[in-house]
Amino acid sequence: MKSAEKLTRICPLCNKAYAERPALSRTDNATFICPDCGTRQSLESIGISKDEQEKILSIMHKHYSAE
């Protein structure tokens, strides 16, 4: 039987707590990171600037919090 409790983890990159499903870091393919850092790494890999990355994350957070 699955537990309804969410496991809280600390992201080794940004040091923030998160309870969502972790992302696998693109830098070593072994470290689990928070979804936001995973998104940042993905966007960085296609050349998106840090400012634009934060704008995209902000839009994503607004969308998910509205649900």
N, C-alpha and C positions, 0 to 999 in steps of 0.2 A: 504494500500500500504506500502510495506517495504521500509525503508530508506536505501540508499546505503552507508551512513556514518557508520564507525565503531566506536563503543563505546570504549574508552580507559579506562582501569581500572588499579589500583595499587594493586599488589599482597601483601597481609598482611604478607607473610612469607619472601619474598626476597626484597620487596619494589620496584620492577621494574614495569614499565608500560608495559601493553600488550593489544592487540586488538583482540586476538583470542578468541575462545569460552573457558570459564573458566572450570576448573576441580573442582570437589567437594573433599575437604580435607578428607583424610581417618581418621584423628585424631578425628574429631567431627561430620562428615557427615552433616555439616551445612554451613561451610565456603567455599566460592568460592576462588580458588587460580589460579595462572597462569598455563598454560599447562606444563611448565618445572618443577615447583614444584610438580604438580600432577604426572608427570613421575618419579621424584625422590622418592616420597612417594611410588609409586608402586614398583619400583626397590628395595627400602629399605625393603619393606615387604617380598621380596623373598631372602633377604640376600646379595644383590649386594653391594659391597663397594662403598664409596663416590667417589673414584678415577675412578672406572669403570663406575659409573653413569654419571660422567662428560664426559667420552669418548663416551658413548652411546649417550648422548645429542648432543655432537659435531658432530657425524656422522649423526644424525637426522637433525640437522640444515643445514649441507652441502647438504643433499638430498633435503630438502624442498626449499632451496634457489636456487637449480639448476632447479627447475620446472618453 
